[in-house]
Amino acid sequence: MSEQITVFIVDDDEEVRDSLKLLIESVGLETETFDSAQSYLDSFDRSRAGCLILDVRMKGMSGLTLQEQLSKEPICPPIIIITGHGDVQMAVRAVKAGASEFLEKPFNEQELLDSIHVAIEKDAEQRGRASRLAEIQAKVDNLTDREKEVMELIVTGMQNKNIASELHISQSTVEAHRSKVMDKMQARTLSDLMRMIISLRPM
């Protein structure tokens, strides 16, 4: 069964919400609508796949503030900003802060649908990446403290004899730990192991 994808619509204008809902559901996508940024934030569930269509200027919490709150989450849904003529500068700020796209009202319906599909693809990519990183981290967590020490030195390119000297253990012990590390990490080569560890570290 494929993962449920939802397009979340956040706009304090009921007519806009309803028209967006009809348009998006006409191409077979599920939607949920919210009349304020806070109401969306209150129900936010990072495990749900999809994207967010967000108005910039709303009563109460603004779209930019909601974007800022969501950016603190481990997974932030791709955001499509919709804006009135007077809000273009704010929309540009939102895109610079990571929004997927911004569209000026009134916008072309096909342009919006195309932007939604791009955002959904982006969401799938980031969820896939997060899943892969979680798998790698789980493997690291399964290592003993000594195996982690050996692995950290292995990925620097240090030779077994130098690792043995650094950790004050025998070279045969290093080789045994190295074998365990490669096995537990399911790494076929040193390059595989290095790519895994580098992927876990912030850029």
PyMOL commands that place a pseudoatom at each C-alpha (Angstrom):
pseudoatom trace, name=CA, resn=MET, resi=1, chain=A, elem=C, hetatm=0, pos=[0.000, 0.000, 0.000]
pseudoatom trace, name=CA, resn=SER, resi=2, chain=A, elem=C, hetatm=0, pos=[1.428, 3.402, -1.024]
pseudoatom trace, name=CA, resn=GLU, resi=3, chain=A, elem=C, hetatm=0, pos=[1.887, 6.169, 1.509]
pseudoatom trace, name=CA, resn=GLN, resi=4, chain=A, elem=C, hetatm=0, pos=[-1.007, 8.618, 1.800]
pseudoatom trace, name=CA, resn=ILE, resi=5, chain=A, elem=C, hetatm=0, pos=[-0.073, 12.026, 0.376]
pseudoatom trace, name=CA, resn=THR, resi=6, chain=A, elem=C, hetatm=0, pos=[-1.953, 15.105, 1.532]
pseudoatom trace, name=CA, resn=VAL, resi=7, chain=A, elem=C, hetatm=0, pos=[-1.873, 18.704, 0.332]
pseudoatom trace, name=CA, resn=PHE, resi=8, chain=A, elem=C, hetatm=0, pos=[-2.420, 20.939, 3.357]
pseudoatom trace, name=CA, resn=ILE, resi=9, chain=A, elem=C, hetatm=0, pos=[-4.051, 24.302, 2.578]
pseudoatom trace, name=CA, resn=VAL, resi=10, chain=A, elem=C, hetatm=0, pos=[-3.637, 27.148, 5.062]
pseudoatom trace, name=CA, resn=ASP, resi=11, chain=A, elem=C, hetatm=0, pos=[-5.502, 30.368, 4.221]
pseudoatom trace, name=CA, resn=ASP, resi=12, chain=A, elem=C, hetatm=0, pos=[-7.867, 32.534, 6.258]
pseudoatom trace, name=CA, resn=ASP, resi=13, chain=A, elem=C, hetatm=0, pos=[-10.022, 33.229, 3.188]
pseudoatom trace, name=CA, resn=GLU, resi=14, chain=A, elem=C, hetatm=0, pos=[-12.749, 30.564, 3.010]
pseudoatom trace, name=CA, resn=GLU, resi=15, chain=A, elem=C, hetatm=0, pos=[-13.382, 31.077, -0.720]
pseudoatom trace, name=CA, resn=VAL, resi=16, chain=A, elem=C, hetatm=0, pos=[-9.695, 30.583, -1.493]
pseudoatom trace, name=CA, resn=ARG, resi=17, chain=A, elem=C, hetatm=0, pos=[-9.547, 27.452, 0.660]
pseudoatom trace, name=CA, resn=ASP, resi=18, chain=A, elem=C, hetatm=0, pos=[-12.604, 25.965, -1.013]
pseudoatom trace, name=CA, resn=SER, resi=19, chain=A, elem=C, hetatm=0, pos=[-11.453, 26.727, -4.557]
pseudoatom trace, name=CA, resn=LEU, resi=20, chain=A, elem=C, hetatm=0, pos=[-8.006, 25.282, -3.886]
pseudoatom trace, name=CA, resn=LYS, resi=21, chain=A, elem=C, hetatm=0, pos=[-9.543, 22.185, -2.355]
pseudoatom trace, name=CA, resn=LEU, resi=22, chain=A, elem=C, hetatm=0, pos=[-11.768, 21.601, -5.412]
pseudoatom trace, name=CA, resn=LEU, resi=23, chain=A, elem=C, hetatm=0, pos=[-8.916, 22.148, -7.846]
pseudoatom trace, name=CA, resn=ILE, resi=24, chain=A, elem=C, hetatm=0, pos=[-6.454, 19.870, -6.086]
pseudoatom trace, name=CA, resn=GLU, resi=25, chain=A, elem=C, hetatm=0, pos=[-8.946, 17.084, -5.424]
pseudoatom trace, name=CA, resn=SER, resi=26, chain=A, elem=C, hetatm=0, pos=[-9.938, 17.192, -9.115]
pseudoatom trace, name=CA, resn=VAL, resi=27, chain=A, elem=C, hetatm=0, pos=[-6.545, 15.644, -9.932]
pseudoatom trace, name=CA, resn=GLY, resi=28, chain=A, elem=C, hetatm=0, pos=[-6.918, 12.881, -7.348]
pseudoatom trace, name=CA, resn=LEU, resi=29, chain=A, elem=C, hetatm=0, pos=[-4.968, 14.349, -4.440]
pseudoatom trace, name=CA, resn=GLU, resi=30, chain=A, elem=C, hetatm=0, pos=[-6.172, 14.421, -0.850]
pseudoatom trace, name=CA, resn=THR, resi=31, chain=A, elem=C, hetatm=0, pos=[-6.450, 17.785, 0.895]
pseudoatom trace, name=CA, resn=GLU, resi=32, chain=A, elem=C, hetatm=0, pos=[-6.939, 19.198, 4.368]
pseudoatom trace, name=CA, resn=THR, resi=33, chain=A, elem=C, hetatm=0, pos=[-7.786, 22.837, 4.956]
pseudoatom trace, name=CA, resn=PHE, resi=34, chain=A, elem=C, hetatm=0, pos=[-7.001, 25.187, 7.846]
pseudoatom trace, name=CA, resn=ASP, resi=35, chain=A, elem=C, hetatm=0, pos=[-8.238, 28.728, 8.464]
pseudoatom trace, name=CA, resn=SER, resi=36, chain=A, elem=C, hetatm=0, pos=[-5.144, 29.828, 10.386]
pseudoatom trace, name=CA, resn=ALA, resi=37, chain=A, elem=C, hetatm=0, pos=[-1.458, 29.069, 10.734]
pseudoatom trace, name=CA, resn=GLN, resi=38, chain=A, elem=C, hetatm=0, pos=[-1.943, 28.163, 14.385]
pseudoatom trace, name=CA, resn=SER, resi=39, chain=A, elem=C, hetatm=0, pos=[-4.670, 25.619, 13.642]
pseudoatom trace, name=CA, resn=TYR, resi=40, chain=A, elem=C, hetatm=0, pos=[-2.334, 23.867, 11.190]
pseudoatom trace, name=CA, resn=LEU, resi=41, chain=A, elem=C, hetatm=0, pos=[0.554, 23.972, 13.649]
pseudoatom trace, name=CA, resn=ASP, resi=42, chain=A, elem=C, hetatm=0, pos=[-1.639, 22.526, 16.405]
pseudoatom trace, name=CA, resn=SER, resi=43, chain=A, elem=C, hetatm=0, pos=[-2.407, 19.465, 14.250]
pseudoatom trace, name=CA, resn=PHE, resi=44, chain=A, elem=C, hetatm=0, pos=[1.011, 19.158, 12.599]
pseudoatom trace, name=CA, resn=ASP, resi=45, chain=A, elem=C, hetatm=0, pos=[2.269, 15.581, 12.287]
pseudoatom trace, name=CA, resn=ARG, resi=46, chain=A, elem=C, hetatm=0, pos=[5.747, 15.265, 10.758]
pseudoatom trace, name=CA, resn=SER, resi=47, chain=A, elem=C, hetatm=0, pos=[5.073, 11.647, 9.761]
pseudoatom trace, name=CA, resn=ARG, resi=48, chain=A, elem=C, hetatm=0, pos=[2.439, 12.694, 7.210]
pseudoatom trace, name=CA, resn=ALA, resi=49, chain=A, elem=C, hetatm=0, pos=[3.689, 12.997, 3.647]
pseudoatom trace, name=CA, resn=GLY, resi=50, chain=A, elem=C, hetatm=0, pos=[2.722, 15.795, 1.301]
pseudoatom trace, name=CA, resn=CYS, resi=51, chain=A, elem=C, hetatm=0, pos=[3.166, 19.538, 0.983]
pseudoatom trace, name=CA, resn=LEU, resi=52, chain=A, elem=C, hetatm=0, pos=[1.784, 22.781, 2.343]
pseudoatom trace, name=CA, resn=ILE, resi=53, chain=A, elem=C, hetatm=0, pos=[0.084, 25.629, 0.480]
pseudoatom trace, name=CA, resn=LEU, resi=54, chain=A, elem=C, hetatm=0, pos=[0.427, 28.683, 2.664]
pseudoatom trace, name=CA, resn=ASP, resi=55, chain=A, elem=C, hetatm=0, pos=[-0.858, 32.239, 2.487]
pseudoatom trace, name=CA, resn=VAL, resi=56, chain=A, elem=C, hetatm=0, pos=[1.647, 34.824, 3.702]
pseudoatom trace, name=CA, resn=ARG, resi=57, chain=A, elem=C, hetatm=0, pos=[-0.671, 37.393, 5.259]
pseudoatom trace, name=CA, resn=MET, resi=58, chain=A, elem=C, hetatm=0, pos=[-3.254, 36.002, 7.684]
pseudoatom trace, name=CA, resn=LYS, resi=59, chain=A, elem=C, hetatm=0, pos=[-4.898, 37.020, 10.925]
pseudoatom trace, name=CA, resn=GLY, resi=60, chain=A, elem=C, hetatm=0, pos=[-2.937, 35.895, 13.958]
pseudoatom trace, name=CA, resn=MET, resi=61, chain=A, elem=C, hetatm=0, pos=[0.225, 33.969, 13.128]
pseudoatom trace, name=CA, resn=SER, resi=62, chain=A, elem=C, hetatm=0, pos=[1.607, 34.928, 9.707]
pseudoatom trace, name=CA, resn=GLY, resi=63, chain=A, elem=C, hetatm=0, pos=[2.662, 32.450, 7.071]
pseudoatom trace, name=CA, resn=LEU, resi=64, chain=A, elem=C, hetatm=0, pos=[6.302, 33.456, 7.582]
pseudoatom trace, name=CA, resn=THR, resi=65, chain=A, elem=C, hetatm=0, pos=[6.075, 32.742, 11.305]
pseudoatom trace, name=CA, resn=LEU, resi=66, chain=A, elem=C, hetatm=0, pos=[4.556, 29.332, 10.602]
pseudoatom trace, name=CA, resn=GLN, resi=67, chain=A, elem=C, hetatm=0, pos=[7.364, 28.596, 8.146]
pseudoatom trace, name=CA, resn=GLU, resi=68, chain=A, elem=C, hetatm=0, pos=[9.898, 29.571, 10.808]
pseudoatom trace, name=CA, resn=GLN, resi=69, chain=A, elem=C, hetatm=0, pos=[8.265, 27.217, 13.322]
pseudoatom trace, name=CA, resn=LEU, resi=70, chain=A, elem=C, hetatm=0, pos=[8.195, 24.329, 10.849]
pseudoatom trace, name=CA, resn=SER, resi=71, chain=A, elem=C, hetatm=0, pos=[11.843, 24.853, 9.884]
pseudoatom trace, name=CA, resn=LYS, resi=72, chain=A, elem=C, hetatm=0, pos=[12.794, 23.692, 13.395]
pseudoatom trace, name=CA, resn=GLU, resi=73, chain=A, elem=C, hetatm=0, pos=[11.271, 20.269, 12.718]
pseudoatom trace, name=CA, resn=PRO, resi=74, chain=A, elem=C, hetatm=0, pos=[13.428, 17.306, 11.610]
pseudoatom trace, name=CA, resn=ILE, resi=75, chain=A, elem=C, hetatm=0, pos=[11.276, 17.072, 8.490]
pseudoatom trace, name=CA, resn=CYS, resi=76, chain=A, elem=C, hetatm=0, pos=[9.604, 20.216, 7.191]
pseudoatom trace, name=CA, resn=PRO, resi=77, chain=A, elem=C, hetatm=0, pos=[6.963, 19.816, 4.480]
pseudoatom trace, name=CA, resn=PRO, resi=78, chain=A, elem=C, hetatm=0, pos=[7.780, 21.648, 1.232]
pseudoatom trace, name=CA, resn=ILE, resi=79, chain=A, elem=C, hetatm=0, pos=[5.904, 24.944, 1.261]
pseudoatom trace, name=CA, resn=ILE, resi=80, chain=A, elem=C, hetatm=0, pos=[4.211, 26.670, -1.669]
pseudoatom trace, name=CA, resn=ILE, resi=81, chain=A, elem=C, hetatm=0, pos=[3.582, 30.315, -0.829]
pseudoatom trace, name=CA, resn=ILE, resi=82, chain=A, elem=C, hetatm=0, pos=[0.520, 32.046, -2.303]
pseudoatom trace, name=CA, resn=THR, resi=83, chain=A, elem=C, hetatm=0, pos=[0.430, 35.794, -1.984]
pseudoatom trace, name=CA, resn=GLY, resi=84, chain=A, elem=C, hetatm=0, pos=[-1.368, 38.977, -2.886]
pseudoatom trace, name=CA, resn=HIS, resi=85, chain=A, elem=C, hetatm=0, pos=[0.340, 41.743, -4.857]
pseudoatom trace, name=CA, resn=GLY, resi=86, chain=A, elem=C, hetatm=0, pos=[1.381, 43.626, -1.729]
pseudoatom trace, name=CA, resn=ASP, resi=87, chain=A, elem=C, hetatm=0, pos=[3.089, 40.600, -0.210]
pseudoatom trace, name=CA, resn=VAL, resi=88, chain=A, elem=C, hetatm=0, pos=[5.639, 39.803, -2.906]
pseudoatom trace, name=CA, resn=GLN, resi=89, chain=A, elem=C, hetatm=0, pos=[8.637, 40.952, -0.864]
pseudoatom trace, name=CA, resn=MET, resi=90, chain=A, elem=C, hetatm=0, pos=[7.517, 38.728, 2.007]
pseudoatom trace, name=CA, resn=ALA, resi=91, chain=A, elem=C, hetatm=0, pos=[7.051, 35.821, -0.385]
pseudoatom trace, name=CA, resn=VAL, resi=92, chain=A, elem=C, hetatm=0, pos=[10.576, 36.297, -1.733]
pseudoatom trace, name=CA, resn=ARG, resi=93, chain=A, elem=C, hetatm=0, pos=[11.833, 36.186, 1.870]
pseudoatom trace, name=CA, resn=ALA, resi=94, chain=A, elem=C, hetatm=0, pos=[9.932, 32.941, 2.365]
pseudoatom trace, name=CA, resn=VAL, resi=95, chain=A, elem=C, hetatm=0, pos=[11.547, 31.369, -0.712]
pseudoatom trace, name=CA, resn=LYS, resi=96, chain=A, elem=C, hetatm=0, pos=[14.983, 32.462, 0.466]
pseudoatom trace, name=CA, resn=ALA, resi=97, chain=A, elem=C, hetatm=0, pos=[14.152, 30.806, 3.795]
pseudoatom trace, name=CA, resn=GLY, resi=98, chain=A, elem=C, hetatm=0, pos=[13.448, 27.530, 2.004]
pseudoatom trace, name=CA, resn=ALA, resi=99, chain=A, elem=C, hetatm=0, pos=[9.939, 27.662, 0.536]
pseudoatom trace, name=CA, resn=SER, resi=100, chain=A, elem=C, hetatm=0, pos=[9.546, 25.514, -2.561]
pseudoatom trace, name=CA, resn=GLU, resi=101, chain=A, elem=C, hetatm=0, pos=[7.715, 28.114, -4.672]
pseudoatom trace, name=CA, resn=PHE, resi=102, chain=A, elem=C, hetatm=0, pos=[5.625, 31.247, -4.482]
pseudoatom trace, name=CA, resn=LEU, resi=103, chain=A, elem=C, hetatm=0, pos=[2.686, 32.160, -6.662]
pseudoatom trace, name=CA, resn=GLU, resi=104, chain=A, elem=C, hetatm=0, pos=[1.020, 35.540, -6.902]
pseudoatom trace, name=CA, resn=LYS, resi=105, chain=A, elem=C, hetatm=0, pos=[-2.781, 35.714, -6.736]
pseudoatom trace, name=CA, resn=PRO, resi=106, chain=A, elem=C, hetatm=0, pos=[-4.571, 35.227, -9.059]
pseudoatom trace, name=CA, resn=PHE, resi=107, chain=A, elem=C, hetatm=0, pos=[-2.373, 32.370, -10.221]
pseudoatom trace, name=CA, resn=ASN, resi=108, chain=A, elem=C, hetatm=0, pos=[-2.570, 29.940, -13.114]
pseudoatom trace, name=CA, resn=GLU, resi=109, chain=A, elem=C, hetatm=0, pos=[-4.188, 26.681, -11.989]
pseudoatom trace, name=CA, resn=GLN, resi=110, chain=A, elem=C, hetatm=0, pos=[-1.816, 24.445, -13.950]
pseudoatom trace, name=CA, resn=GLU, resi=111, chain=A, elem=C, hetatm=0, pos=[1.159, 26.335, -12.563]
pseudoatom trace, name=CA, resn=LEU, resi=112, chain=A, elem=C, hetatm=0, pos=[-0.097, 25.608, -9.064]
pseudoatom trace, name=CA, resn=LEU, resi=113, chain=A, elem=C, hetatm=0, pos=[-0.656, 21.918, -9.824]
pseudoatom trace, name=CA, resn=ASP, resi=114, chain=A, elem=C, hetatm=0, pos=[2.828, 21.655, -11.334]
pseudoatom trace, name=CA, resn=SER, resi=115, chain=A, elem=C, hetatm=0, pos=[4.290, 23.290, -8.218]
pseudoatom trace, name=CA, resn=ILE, resi=116, chain=A, elem=C, hetatm=0, pos=[2.411, 20.823, -6.019]
pseudoatom trace, name=CA, resn=HIS, resi=117, chain=A, elem=C, hetatm=0, pos=[3.821, 17.830, -7.898]
pseudoatom trace, name=CA, resn=VAL, resi=118, chain=A, elem=C, hetatm=0, pos=[7.359, 19.241, -7.613]
pseudoatom trace, name=CA, resn=ALA, resi=119, chain=A, elem=C, hetatm=0, pos=[6.844, 19.799, -3.875]
pseudoatom trace, name=CA, resn=ILE, resi=120, chain=A, elem=C, hetatm=0, pos=[5.501, 16.264, -3.385]
pseudoatom trace, name=CA, resn=GLU, resi=121, chain=A, elem=C, hetatm=0, pos=[8.567, 14.837, -5.171]
pseudoatom trace, name=CA, resn=LYS, resi=122, chain=A, elem=C, hetatm=0, pos=[10.812, 16.959, -2.948]
pseudoatom trace, name=CA, resn=ASP, resi=123, chain=A, elem=C, hetatm=0, pos=[9.001, 15.668, 0.143]
pseudoatom trace, name=CA, resn=ALA, resi=124, chain=A, elem=C, hetatm=0, pos=[9.469, 12.061, -0.998]
pseudoatom trace, name=CA, resn=GLU, resi=125, chain=A, elem=C, hetatm=0, pos=[13.181, 12.687, -1.540]
pseudoatom trace, name=CA, resn=GLN, resi=126, chain=A, elem=C, hetatm=0, pos=[13.724, 14.209, 1.884]
pseudoatom trace, name=CA, resn=ARG, resi=127, chain=A, elem=C, hetatm=0, pos=[11.732, 11.448, 3.578]
pseudoatom trace, name=CA, resn=GLY, resi=128, chain=A, elem=C, hetatm=0, pos=[13.754, 8.819, 1.743]
pseudoatom trace, name=CA, resn=ARG, resi=129, chain=A, elem=C, hetatm=0, pos=[16.974, 10.532, 2.793]
pseudoatom trace, name=CA, resn=ALA, resi=130, chain=A, elem=C, hetatm=0, pos=[15.797, 10.776, 6.411]
pseudoatom trace, name=CA, resn=SER, resi=131, chain=A, elem=C, hetatm=0, pos=[14.892, 7.081, 6.375]
pseudoatom trace, name=CA, resn=ARG, resi=132, chain=A, elem=C, hetatm=0, pos=[18.337, 6.116, 5.047]
pseudoatom trace, name=CA, resn=LEU, resi=133, chain=A, elem=C, hetatm=0, pos=[20.076, 8.246, 7.668]
pseudoatom trace, name=CA, resn=ALA, resi=134, chain=A, elem=C, hetatm=0, pos=[17.964, 6.693, 10.422]
pseudoatom trace, name=CA, resn=GLU, resi=135, chain=A, elem=C, hetatm=0, pos=[19.010, 3.227, 9.231]
pseudoatom trace, name=CA, resn=ILE, resi=136, chain=A, elem=C, hetatm=0, pos=[22.684, 4.201, 9.283]
pseudoatom trace, name=CA, resn=GLN, resi=137, chain=A, elem=C, hetatm=0, pos=[22.371, 5.768, 12.733]
pseudoatom trace, name=CA, resn=ALA, resi=138, chain=A, elem=C, hetatm=0, pos=[20.708, 2.600, 14.034]
pseudoatom trace, name=CA, resn=LYS, resi=139, chain=A, elem=C, hetatm=0, pos=[23.708, 0.589, 12.805]
pseudoatom trace, name=CA, resn=VAL, resi=140, chain=A, elem=C, hetatm=0, pos=[26.126, 2.985, 14.519]
pseudoatom trace, name=CA, resn=ASP, resi=141, chain=A, elem=C, hetatm=0, pos=[24.122, 2.747, 17.732]
pseudoatom trace, name=CA, resn=ASN, resi=142, chain=A, elem=C, hetatm=0, pos=[24.540, -1.043, 17.579]
pseudoatom trace, name=CA, resn=LEU, resi=143, chain=A, elem=C, hetatm=0, pos=[28.336, -0.739, 17.777]
pseudoatom trace, name=CA, resn=THR, resi=144, chain=A, elem=C, hetatm=0, pos=[30.161, -1.062, 21.084]
pseudoatom trace, name=CA, resn=ASP, resi=145, chain=A, elem=C, hetatm=0, pos=[32.020, 1.996, 22.398]
pseudoatom trace, name=CA, resn=ARG, resi=146, chain=A, elem=C, hetatm=0, pos=[35.346, 0.458, 21.357]
pseudoatom trace, name=CA, resn=GLU, resi=147, chain=A, elem=C, hetatm=0, pos=[34.038, -0.365, 17.880]
pseudoatom trace, name=CA, resn=LYS, resi=148, chain=A, elem=C, hetatm=0, pos=[32.924, 3.257, 17.512]
pseudoatom trace, name=CA, resn=GLU, resi=149, chain=A, elem=C, hetatm=0, pos=[36.407, 4.443, 18.509]
pseudoatom trace, name=CA, resn=VAL, resi=150, chain=A, elem=C, hetatm=0, pos=[37.999, 2.136, 15.957]
pseudoatom trace, name=CA, resn=MET, resi=151, chain=A, elem=C, hetatm=0, pos=[35.505, 3.186, 13.273]
pseudoatom trace, name=CA, resn=GLU, resi=152, chain=A, elem=C, hetatm=0, pos=[36.199, 6.896, 13.830]
pseudoatom trace, name=CA, resn=LEU, resi=153, chain=A, elem=C, hetatm=0, pos=[39.876, 6.270, 13.227]
pseudoatom trace, name=CA, resn=ILE, resi=154, chain=A, elem=C, hetatm=0, pos=[39.249, 3.953, 10.271]
pseudoatom trace, name=CA, resn=VAL, resi=155, chain=A, elem=C, hetatm=0, pos=[37.276, 6.626, 8.402]
pseudoatom trace, name=CA, resn=THR, resi=156, chain=A, elem=C, hetatm=0, pos=[40.183, 9.079, 8.777]
pseudoatom trace, name=CA, resn=GLY, resi=157, chain=A, elem=C, hetatm=0, pos=[42.245, 6.646, 6.719]
pseudoatom trace, name=CA, resn=MET, resi=158, chain=A, elem=C, hetatm=0, pos=[44.454, 5.571, 9.612]
pseudoatom trace, name=CA, resn=GLN, resi=159, chain=A, elem=C, hetatm=0, pos=[46.192, 2.215, 9.227]
pseudoatom trace, name=CA, resn=ASN, resi=160, chain=A, elem=C, hetatm=0, pos=[45.537, -0.671, 11.631]
pseudoatom trace, name=CA, resn=LYS, resi=161, chain=A, elem=C, hetatm=0, pos=[48.976, -0.453, 13.234]
pseudoatom trace, name=CA, resn=ASN, resi=162, chain=A, elem=C, hetatm=0, pos=[48.511, 3.263, 13.889]
pseudoatom trace, name=CA, resn=ILE, resi=163, chain=A, elem=C, hetatm=0, pos=[45.043, 2.683, 15.327]
pseudoatom trace, name=CA, resn=ALA, resi=164, chain=A, elem=C, hetatm=0, pos=[46.522, 0.050, 17.611]
pseudoatom trace, name=CA, resn=SER, resi=165, chain=A, elem=C, hetatm=0, pos=[49.119, 2.553, 18.825]
pseudoatom trace, name=CA, resn=GLU, resi=166, chain=A, elem=C, hetatm=0, pos=[46.516, 5.306, 19.263]
pseudoatom trace, name=CA, resn=LEU, resi=167, chain=A, elem=C, hetatm=0, pos=[44.181, 3.111, 21.341]
pseudoatom trace, name=CA, resn=HIS, resi=168, chain=A, elem=C, hetatm=0, pos=[46.914, 1.137, 23.106]
pseudoatom trace, name=CA, resn=ILE, resi=169, chain=A, elem=C, hetatm=0, pos=[45.634, -2.221, 21.880]
pseudoatom trace, name=CA, resn=SER, resi=170, chain=A, elem=C, hetatm=0, pos=[47.136, -4.920, 19.688]
pseudoatom trace, name=CA, resn=GLN, resi=171, chain=A, elem=C, hetatm=0, pos=[46.920, -4.827, 15.919]
pseudoatom trace, name=CA, resn=SER, resi=172, chain=A, elem=C, hetatm=0, pos=[45.067, -8.153, 15.899]
pseudoatom trace, name=CA, resn=THR, resi=173, chain=A, elem=C, hetatm=0, pos=[42.451, -6.631, 18.233]
pseudoatom trace, name=CA, resn=VAL, resi=174, chain=A, elem=C, hetatm=0, pos=[42.071, -3.681, 15.863]
pseudoatom trace, name=CA, resn=GLU, resi=175, chain=A, elem=C, hetatm=0, pos=[41.588, -6.085, 12.960]
pseudoatom trace, name=CA, resn=ALA, resi=176, chain=A, elem=C, hetatm=0, pos=[38.921, -7.965, 14.901]
pseudoatom trace, name=CA, resn=HIS, resi=177, chain=A, elem=C, hetatm=0, pos=[37.091, -4.705, 15.732]
pseudoatom trace, name=CA, resn=ARG, resi=178, chain=A, elem=C, hetatm=0, pos=[37.438, -3.535, 12.143]
pseudoatom trace, name=CA, resn=SER, resi=179, chain=A, elem=C, hetatm=0, pos=[35.830, -6.736, 10.898]
pseudoatom trace, name=CA, resn=LYS, resi=180, chain=A, elem=C, hetatm=0, pos=[32.984, -6.326, 13.376]
pseudoatom trace, name=CA, resn=VAL, resi=181, chain=A, elem=C, hetatm=0, pos=[32.459, -2.709, 12.336]
pseudoatom trace, name=CA, resn=MET, resi=182, chain=A, elem=C, hetatm=0, pos=[32.287, -3.573, 8.639]
pseudoatom trace, name=CA, resn=ASP, resi=183, chain=A, elem=C, hetatm=0, pos=[29.900, -6.431, 9.378]
pseudoatom trace, name=CA, resn=LYS, resi=184, chain=A, elem=C, hetatm=0, pos=[27.548, -4.476, 11.648]
pseudoatom trace, name=CA, resn=MET, resi=185, chain=A, elem=C, hetatm=0, pos=[27.540, -1.442, 9.352]
pseudoatom trace, name=CA, resn=GLN, resi=186, chain=A, elem=C, hetatm=0, pos=[26.959, -3.726, 6.335]
pseudoatom trace, name=CA, resn=ALA, resi=187, chain=A, elem=C, hetatm=0, pos=[29.763, -1.922, 4.517]
pseudoatom trace, name=CA, resn=ARG, resi=188, chain=A, elem=C, hetatm=0, pos=[31.454, -3.826, 1.698]
pseudoatom trace, name=CA, resn=THR, resi=189, chain=A, elem=C, hetatm=0, pos=[34.365, -1.427, 1.370]
pseudoatom trace, name=CA, resn=LEU, resi=190, chain=A, elem=C, hetatm=0, pos=[36.051, 1.357, 3.289]
pseudoatom trace, name=CA, resn=SER, resi=191, chain=A, elem=C, hetatm=0, pos=[34.489, 3.815, 0.837]
pseudoatom trace, name=CA, resn=ASP, resi=192, chain=A, elem=C, hetatm=0, pos=[31.029, 2.508, 1.741]
pseudoatom trace, name=CA, resn=LEU, resi=193, chain=A, elem=C, hetatm=0, pos=[31.752, 3.040, 5.424]
pseudoatom trace, name=CA, resn=MET, resi=194, chain=A, elem=C, hetatm=0, pos=[33.147, 6.531, 4.875]
pseudoatom trace, name=CA, resn=ARG, resi=195, chain=A, elem=C, hetatm=0, pos=[30.089, 7.596, 2.847]
pseudoatom trace, name=CA, resn=MET, resi=196, chain=A, elem=C, hetatm=0, pos=[27.776, 6.369, 5.603]
pseudoatom trace, name=CA, resn=ILE, resi=197, chain=A, elem=C, hetatm=0, pos=[29.573, 8.235, 8.365]
pseudoatom trace, name=CA, resn=ILE, resi=198, chain=A, elem=C, hetatm=0, pos=[29.978, 11.437, 6.338]
pseudoatom trace, name=CA, resn=SER, resi=199, chain=A, elem=C, hetatm=0, pos=[26.230, 11.407, 5.560]
pseudoatom trace, name=CA, resn=LEU, resi=200, chain=A, elem=C, hetatm=0, pos=[25.447, 11.549, 9.285]
pseudoatom trace, name=CA, resn=ARG, resi=201, chain=A, elem=C, hetatm=0, pos=[27.524, 14.663, 9.832]
pseudoatom trace, name=CA, resn=PRO, resi=202, chain=A, elem=C, hetatm=0, pos=[26.178, 18.187, 9.265]
pseudoatom trace, name=CA, resn=MET, resi=203, chain=A, elem=C, hetatm=0, pos=[27.430, 19.983, 6.190]
for i in range(1, 203): cmd.bond("trace and resi %d" % i, "trace and resi %d" % (i + 1))
show_as sticks, trace
zoom trace
